Amino acid sequence: MSDQTPAPSGPRKPRIALMGEFSAGKSTLSNLLLGSRPLPEKVTATRLSPVWISHGSDTPYRVDVDGSTEPVSLDRLEGIPVEETRFIRLFIEAEILDLIDLIDFPGISDPNMESTVWERMLPEIDAVIWCTHATQAWRQSEAAVWDTIPDAVRENSILLITRYDKLTTDTDRRRVFKRVRRETKDMFGGTFPISLLQALEAGDDYDKWDGSGAGPFVDHFIDTIGKLTALAARSATPLYNVANGTAIPEPVAPTVAPRRVQRPLDADKPKRERPAAPTGTDVNSGS
């Protein structure tokens, strides 16, 4: 075992956490953002410590709670001791990882896992994409965790109301979105209803992509990456540790918009009005 985690070279990238309760769509979201499944299928639902995903092809390793490291095998992730592991480091050659690191957190509501397993990784994050299941959106357990997140992280975070297609009527969609927006007022930088599975299956189908709700979410996400890139360039300290009220610089556009999460619009297709997103899409202003 090594005595410490290898230090990254060059300016750090923004670190965006994928969070939510179990079965809220985090695995599908990571597939959508990365363009591939980051973990072997058999371990996607296994109890794991947070998985920190960066660009590259290095050997994956685990970081112990004491800071020591050791290589791990993707085929044996289910055997990694959760309580003794601070995080698993995974490297993938996905285009979006040229711009950011993703940290995939375990479900916050897992009764078989102590909350300390994921709480000890919170100081590493700059922002969160939080997934809440549309049919039981924004439960008290979610609100309780979000209450502990500092404003500097909240204002750059995104709330996804996932599996929105499970709400079968416009009335239900409006009702759920209105309630969630009321209960999370000023708590996120943007709130978007989405069907992640439909987005993943859309391919080059423009209408299906935008109809899933992915278009507005991705547009906002790219803007957020630019803002977080400017923040990360100013400080090696993740925003979780930044005192509330710290001035935020003007956002800068990322040099590369990751193709894996761009709207699949054919360049030769004539311009037209974008189809309406699922009822309730909203970006919070000034939060």
GUDREN-559323 format. One record per residue: x, y, z of N, C-alpha, C in turn. Coordinates in steps of 0.05 Angstrom, whole numbers, padded with zeros to 5 digits, always signed. Layout:
# residues N
XYZXYZXYZ ...
END
This chain:
# residues 287
+00017-00024+00000+00000+00000+00000+00017+00025+00000 +00008+00045-00015+00021+00071-00015+00012+00087+00009 +00028+00106+00017+00022+00122+00040+00003+00145+00035 -00001+00153+00009-00018+00175+00004-00030+00173-00024 -00051+00188-00029-00064+00189-00055-00046+00204-00075 -00042+00193-00099-00025+00208-00119-00037+00235-00124 -00020+00256-00125-00029+00283-00130-00035+00287-00159 -00057+00300-00166-00063+00306-00194-00043+00326-00205 -00038+00325-00232-00020+00344-00244-00037+00366-00258 -00026+00391-00258-00040+00413-00271-00063+00423-00255 -00077+00444-00265-00100+00455-00251-00122+00434-00247 -00135+00435-00225-00155+00415-00219-00180+00421-00236 -00196+00400-00241-00221+00403-00255-00244+00405-00234 -00266+00417-00242-00289+00417-00224-00297+00389-00217 -00306+00385-00193-00315+00359-00184-00345+00359-00179 -00359+00344-00194-00388+00345-00193-00398+00318-00183 -00414+00318-00162-00424+00294-00149-00451+00287-00161 -00455+00261-00164-00482+00250-00171-00494+00239-00146 -00516+00251-00137-00527+00243-00111-00558+00239-00114 -00568+00225-00094-00597+00220-00092-00602+00194-00077 -00627+00187-00075-00633+00162-00061-00630+00138-00080 -00631+00115-00068-00628+00090-00084-00649+00089-00106 -00641+00081-00130-00659+00077-00152-00672+00103-00163 -00657+00125-00160-00668+00150-00169-00657+00157-00197 -00640+00140-00208-00630+00144-00236-00601+00153-00238 -00586+00152-00217-00558+00161-00218-00541+00144-00238 -00546+00118-00239-00531+00101-00257-00537+00108-00286 -00563+00112-00292-00570+00120-00319-00559+00147-00327 -00559+00166-00307-00547+00192-00312-00518+00190-00319 -00503+00174-00304-00474+00171-00309-00470+00159-00337 -00487+00140-00345-00485+00128-00372-00489+00150-00393 -00509+00167-00388-00515+00189-00407-00492+00208-00410 -00480+00216-00387-00459+00236-00388-00433+00225-00399 -00427+00199-00393-00402+00188-00401-00403+00174-00428 -00427+00168-00438-00430+00154-00463-00425+00125-00461 -00422+00114-00437-00418+00086-00433-00423+00079-00404 -00425+00054-00398-00429+00045-00370-00402+00046-00356 -00399+00062-00335-00373+00065-00322-00365+00040-00305 -00384+00025-00296-00379+00002-00279-00390-00023-00293 -00379-00047-00287-00391-00071-00297-00420-00074-00288 -00437-00084-00306-00465-00084-00300-00472-00098-00274 -00457-00119-00267-00464-00134-00243-00459-00119-00217 -00444-00097-00218-00438-00083-00194-00452-00056-00192 -00468-00048-00212-00480-00022-00211-00499-00018-00188 -00511-00040-00178-00530-00038-00156-00517-00048-00130 -00491-00055-00131-00477-00065-00108-00470-00042-00089 -00469-00048-00063-00461-00028-00044-00431-00021-00049 -00426+00004-00056-00400+00013-00062-00394+00039-00047 -00370+00044-00041-00361+00071-00032-00364+00090-00055 -00362+00117-00050-00363+00136-00072-00342+00128-00094 -00350+00132-00119-00332+00126-00141-00324+00152-00155 -00299+00159-00154-00288+00184-00165-00278+00177-00193 -00290+00189-00214-00285+00182-00241-00270+00205-00255 -00247+00199-00266-00231+00219-00280-00223+00209-00308 -00213+00227-00325-00205+00219-00352-00179+00204-00351 -00176+00184-00368-00151+00169-00370-00156+00140-00372 -00133+00125-00371-00134+00096-00373-00117+00083-00351 -00113+00098-00330-00097+00087-00308-00111+00064-00294 -00096+00049-00279-00107+00027-00264-00124+00038-00241 -00149+00027-00238-00165+00036-00216-00153+00029-00189 -00159+00045-00169-00149+00039-00142-00169+00049-00121 -00166+00040-00097-00182+00049-00075-00165+00065-00056 -00177+00085-00043-00164+00101-00023-00176+00094+00004 -00160+00085+00022-00169+00077+00049-00176+00102+00065 -00190+00098+00087-00197+00121+00104-00173+00134+00117 -00151+00119+00117-00126+00131+00128-00109+00144+00107 -00118+00144+00082-00104+00157+00060-00087+00139+00043 -00082+00114+00052-00066+00095+00036-00082+00085+00012 -00068+00076-00008-00081+00067-00033-00072+00039-00040 -00088+00026-00056-00081+00000-00068-00097-00005-00093 -00085-00018-00113-00100-00023-00138-00124-00042-00133 -00144-00039-00150-00168-00056-00148-00175-00066-00176 -00190-00088-00177-00200-00099-00202-00229-00092-00205 -00237-00083-00229-00265-00077-00234-00283-00101-00231 -00271-00125-00235-00287-00149-00232-00291-00157-00203 -00278-00143-00185-00280-00151-00157-00287-00127-00139 -00301-00107-00150-00308-00084-00135-00327-00091-00112 -00344-00111-00116-00363-00118-00095-00349-00128-00070 -00323-00136-00072-00309-00145-00049-00294-00124-00033 -00295-00099-00043-00281-00077-00029-00295-00070-00003 -00281-00068+00019-00293-00062+00045-00303-00033+00046 -00330-00030+00046-00342-00003+00044-00334+00014+00068 -00336+00004+00092-00331+00020+00116-00302+00029+00118 -00283+00015+00104-00255+00021+00106-00245+00037+00082 -00263+00042+00063-00255+00055+00038-00267+00083+00035 -00250+00103+00032-00259+00130+00029-00271+00134+00001 -00257+00125-00019-00268+00125-00046-00253+00107-00065 -00266+00100-00087-00253+00084-00108-00247+00104-00131 -00223+00102-00141-00214+00120-00163-00216+00104-00189 -00231+00115-00209-00235+00101-00234-00228+00120-00257 -00216+00109-00278-00208+00126-00301-00220+00116-00326 -00233+00135-00341-00247+00128-00366-00240+00149-00387 -00237+00141-00411-00231+00160-00433-00257+00170-00445 -00272+00185-00429-00297+00197-00438-00292+00227-00442 -00305+00238-00463-00299+00266-00471-00306+00286-00449 -00328+00282-00435-00336+00301-00415-00316+00302-00392 -00301+00281-00388-00281+00280-00367-00256+00296-00374 -00254+00307-00398-00234+00327-00404-00239+00353-00389 -00265+00357-00381-00273+00382-00369-00278+00380-00339 -00288+00357-00330-00296+00354-00302-00288+00326-00292 -00289+00323-00265-00289+00297-00252-00317+00292-00242 -00326+00267-00243-00351+00259-00232-00346+00242-00207 -00362+00247-00186-00360+00230-00162-00388+00218-00158 -00390+00192-00162-00416+00178-00161-00419+00169-00132 -00438+00181-00118-00444+00174-00090-00463+00150-00088 -00461+00134-00067-00481+00114-00062-00508+00127-00055 -00529+00112-00057-00555+00122-00049-00556+00131-00020 -00566+00154-00014-00565+00165+00013-00584+00150+00032 -00603+00135+00021-00624+00122+00037-00619+00093+00043 -00595+00083+00035-00590+00054+00039-00588+00048+00069 -00608+00032+00079-00608+00025+00108-00585+00008+00116 -00571-00005+00097-00549-00023+00103-00522-00009+00102 -00522+00018+00098-00497+00032+00096-00497+00057+00114 -00477+00060+00130-00474+00083+00147-00471+00108+00130 -00483+00130+00138-00481+00154+00123-00453+00165+00122 -00436+00157+00141-00408+00167+00141-00393+00157+00116 -00403+00136+00103-00390+00125+00079-00389+00146+00057 -00411+00161+00054-00411+00182+00033-00407+00210+00045 -00413+00215+00070-00410+00241+00082-00380+00250+00082 -00362+00231+00085-00334+00238+00086-00323+00247+00059 -00338+00243+00037-00329+00253+00011-00341+00280+00004 -00359+00290+00019-00372+00316+00013-00351+00339+00011 -00330+00340+00028-00311+00362+00025-00296+00362-00001 -00299+00342-00018-00284+00341-00044-00300+00354-00066 -00325+00361-00062-00343+00368-00085-00345+00398-00089 -00351+00405-00114-00358+00433-00121-00387+00437-00126 -00401+00417-00136-00429+00419-00143-00441+00391-00144 -00468+00390-00145-00482+00365-00145-00503+00365-00167 -00506+00342-00180-00531+00337-00195-00546+00317-00178 -00569+00326-00168-00585+00310-00149-00609+00298-00165 -00612+00272-00163-00634+00258-00177-00655+00252-00156 -00680+00260-00162-00703+00253-00145-00724+00241-00162 -00735+00218-00154-00754+00202-00169-00781+00217-00170 -00791+00220-00195-00816+00236-00198-00839+00226-00182 -00842+00200-00179-00866+00189-00166-00865+00192-00135 -00842+00199-00125-00839+00205-00096-00819+00227-00091 -00822+00248-00107-00801+00269-00109-00797+00285-00083 -00772+00289-00078-00763+00306-00056-00775+00298-00029 -00765+00274-00020-00774+00263+00005-00760+00278+00028 -00770+00275+00052-00759+00288+00075-00729+00280+00080 -00723+00255+00073-00695+00246+00077-00676+00261+00058 -00686+00267+00034-00670+00283+00015-00666+00311+00025 -00688+00323+00034-00687+00351+00044-00668+00353+00068 -00668+00333+00085-00651+00334+00109-00622+00334+00101 -00614+00318+00081-00586+00318+00072-00580+00345+00059 -00597+00355+00042-00592+00379+00027-00589+00403+00046 -00602+00402+00069-00600+00424+00088-00571+00427+00099 -00555+00406+00096-00528+00407+00106-00508+00417+00086 -00517+00421+00061-00499+00429+00039-00497+00459+00039 -00472+00470+00038-00468+00499+00039-00478+00513+00014 -00484+00538+00017-00495+00554-00005-00476+00555-00030 -00450+00555-00025-00431+00556-00047-00434+00532-00066 -00442+00509-00055-00447+00486-00072-00476+00486-00083 -00495+00494-00067-00523+00494-00076-00527+00511-00101 -00515+00535-00102-00521+00553-00124-00510+00544-00150 -00492+00524-00150-00481+00512-00175-00491+00484-00180 -00512+00476-00165-00522+00449-00167-00547+00447-00183 -00554+00423-00192-00577+00419-00209-00595+00397-00197 -00621+00402-00197-00640+00382-00188-00654+00370-00212 -00651+00343-00215-00665+00329-00237-00689+00314-00225 -00713+00319-00235-00736+00303-00227-00737+00280-00248 -00727+00257-00240-00723+00235-00259-00748+00218-00262 -00747+00202-00283-00769+00184-00290-00796+00199-00292 -00793+00222-00304-00817+00240-00307-00838+00227-00324 -00830+00208-00342-00850+00195-00359-00868+00176-00342 -00861+00171-00318-00878+00154-00301-00902+00170-00291 -00902+00196-00293-00925+00212-00288-00941+00214-00314 -00964+00202-00314-00978+00197-00340-00995+00220-00350 -01001+00239-00333-01019+00261-00342-01005+00288-00338 -01012+00308-00354-01001+00334-00351-01008+00346-00324 -01031+00340-00314-01039+00350-00288-01020+00340-00266 -01013+00314-00267-00995+00303-00248-00967+00315-00251 -00958+00320-00275-00932+00332-00280-00931+00360-00269 -00951+00376-00274-00951+00403-00264-00952+00403-00234 -00968+00385-00222-00971+00384-00193-00945+00377-00180 -00931+00357-00190-00906+00348-00178-00885+00370-00181 -00883+00381-00205-00862+00402-00209-00867+00426-00192 -00892+00434-00190-00898+00458-00174-00892+00453-00145 -00898+00429-00135-00892+00423-00107-00861+00423-00102 -00847+00409-00120-00818+00407-00116-00805+00435-00118 -00814+00451-00136-00802+00478-00138-00808+00495-00113 -00832+00491-00102-00839+00506-00078-00822+00497-00055 -00818+00471-00052-00803+00460-00029-00773+00463-00032 -00763+00469-00056-00734+00472-00060-00727+00500-00069 -00744+00519-00064-00740+00546-00074-00713+00557-00065 -00698+00567-00085-00671+00579-00081-00650+00559-00071 -00656+00533-00073-00637+00513-00063-00619+00501-00085 -00626+00506-00111-00611+00495-00134-00608+00517-00155 -00587+00514-00171-00583+00532-00193-00602+00527-00217 -00614+00503-00218-00633+00496-00239-00647+00471-00232 -00672+00469-00241-00689+00445-00235-00701+00436-00262 -00698+00410-00268-00706+00400-00294-00720+00373-00292 -00744+00371-00302-00757+00344-00304-00745+00330-00328 -00741+00304-00325-00727+00289-00347-00733+00259-00345 -00734+00247-00368-00734+00217-00370-00706+00209-00380 -00689+00201-00362-00661+00194-00369-00660+00171-00388 -00677+00151-00385-00676+00128-00402-00684+00136-00431 -00704+00153-00434-00711+00162-00460-00689+00178-00473 -00675+00194-00457-00653+00210-00467-00630+00191-00476 -00625+00170-00461-00604+00151-00467-00610+00137-00493 -00636+00131-00498-00645+00116-00521-00649+00134-00546 -00647+00161-00543-00655+00179-00564-00636+00177-00588 -00610+00172-00583-00591+00172-00605-00591+00198-00620 -00596+00198-00647-00597+00222-00663-00625+00232-00667 -00644+00222-00652-00671+00231-00655-00675+00257-00639 -00676+00279-00654-00678+00305-00641-00703+00308-00624 -00725+00299-00635-00750+00303-00620-00751+00286-00595 -00741+00262-00596-00741+00244-00573-00722+00255-00551 -00699+00266-00560-00680+00277-00542-00692+00301-00526 -00703+00320-00541-00715+00343-00528-00740+00336-00513 -00755+00317-00524-00780+00309-00510-00774+00295-00483 -00750+00284-00480-00742+00271-00455-00736+00292-00433 -00732+00317-00442-00723+00337-00423-00693+00341-00422 -00678+00325-00437-00649+00326-00436-00638+00352-00447 -00651+00363-00468-00640+00387-00481-00636+00411-00462 -00657+00420-00448-00653+00442-00429-00633+00436-00407 -00634+00411-00396-00615+00403-00375-00586+00406-00385 -00580+00395-00408-00553+00395-00418-00543+00423-00425 -00561+00439-00436-00553+00467-00441-00545+00481-00416 -00561+00477-00395-00554+00489-00369-00529+00477-00357 -00526+00451-00360-00503+00437-00348-00477+00448-00361 -00476+00452-00387-00453+00462-00401-00446+00490-00390 -00466+00507-00386-00461+00533-00375-00449+00531-00346 -00460+00512-00331-00450+00508-00304-00421+00499-00303 -00414+00481-00322-00386+00472-00324-00368+00496-00328 -00375+00514-00346-00359+00538-00351-00355+00554-00326 -00376+00558-00311-00374+00573-00286-00357+00559-00265 -00360+00533-00263-00344+00518-00243-00315+00516-00252 -00309+00516-00278-00282+00516-00287-00267+00541-00278 -00281+00564-00280-00269+00589-00271-00264+00588-00241 -00282+00577-00226-00278+00575-00197-00255+00556-00190 -00254+00533-00203-00232+00514-00198-00205+00526-00205 -00204+00543-00225-00179+00555-00233-00169+00574-00212 -00187+00585-00197-00179+00605-00176-00170+00592-00150 -00179+00567-00145-00173+00556-00119-00172+00525-00121 -00153+00514-00107-00151+00485-00105-00171+00474-00085 -00184+00491-00070-00203+00483-00050-00231+00479-00062 -00243+00455-00059-00270+00451-00070-00290+00470-00056 -00311+00476-00070-00331+00495-00061-00344+00487-00035 -00346+00461-00030-00358+00452-00005-00344+00465+00019 -00319+00471+00016-00303+00482+00038-00301+00512+00037 -00313+00524+00017-00312+00554+00014-00334+00566+00031 -00327+00587+00046-00347+00600+00063-00369+00612+00047 -00393+00611+00057-00416+00623+00043-00411+00652+00038 -00421+00661+00015-00418+00689+00008-00393+00696-00008 -00377+00676-00015-00353+00681-00031-00362+00691-00059 -00348+00711-00069-00355+00722-00095-00350+00701-00117 -00369+00700-00136-00367+00682-00158-00359+00697-00183 -00337+00689-00197-00329+00703-00220-00348+00699-00243 -00345+00716-00264-00362+00713-00288-00356+00686-00300 -00376+00672-00310-00371+00645-00322-00356+00648-00348 -00339+00627-00353-00325+00626-00378-00334+00601-00393 -00338+00603-00419-00347+00580-00434-00326+00558-00435 -00333+00533-00431-00313+00512-00434-00302+00511-00462 -00277+00503-00464-00265+00502-00491-00276+00480-00508 -00287+00460-00496-00298+00437-00511-00325+00431-00500 -00346+00429-00516-00372+00420-00508-00373+00390-00513 -00374+00373-00492-00372+00344-00495-00394+00334-00514 -00386+00320-00534-00406+00310-00554-00425+00290-00542 -00417+00276-00522-00434+00255-00511-00459+00266-00499 -00459+00292-00490-00483+00303-00478-00494+00327-00493 -00484+00331-00518-00496+00351-00534-00522+00342-00545 -00540+00361-00552-00565+00354-00565-00559+00342-00592 -00570+00318-00598-00564+00305-00624-00578+00319-00647 -00569+00342-00655-00582+00357-00677-00565+00356-00702 -00576+00346-00724-00561+00344-00749-00554+00371-00759 -00529+00376-00766-00520+00402-00774-00534+00412-00799 -00543+00394-00816-00556+00402-00841-00586+00407-00838 -00596+00401-00815-00625+00404-00810-00632+00433-00808 -00653+00443-00822-00660+00471-00820-00667+00479-00791 -00661+00504-00784-00667+00513-00757-00697+00514-00753 -00706+00508-00729-00734+00509-00722-00737+00514-00693 -00761+00519-00685-00767+00522-00656-00762+00496-00642 -00748+00497-00619-00743+00473-00604-00769+00463-00591 -00776+00437-00593-00800+00427-00581-00801+00433-00551 -00825+00437-00541-00828+00443-00513-00817+00421-00496 -00802+00428-00475-00792+00408-00456-00815+00399-00438 -00812+00377-00424-00833+00368-00406-00842+00390-00387 -00868+00390-00381-00880+00412-00366-00864+00418-00341 -00857+00444-00338-00845+00452-00312-00816+00458-00313 -00802+00455-00336-00773+00460-00336-00768+00488-00326 -00748+00491-00309-00743+00517-00297-00714+00519-00289 -00703+00543-00294-00676+00549-00284-00680+00571-00263 -00670+00566-00239-00672+00586-00218-00655+00610-00224 -00666+00633-00222-00650+00657-00227-00638+00667-00201 -00613+00674-00202-00599+00685-00179-00596+00667-00156 -00596+00641-00161-00591+00622-00139-00568+00604-00145 
END
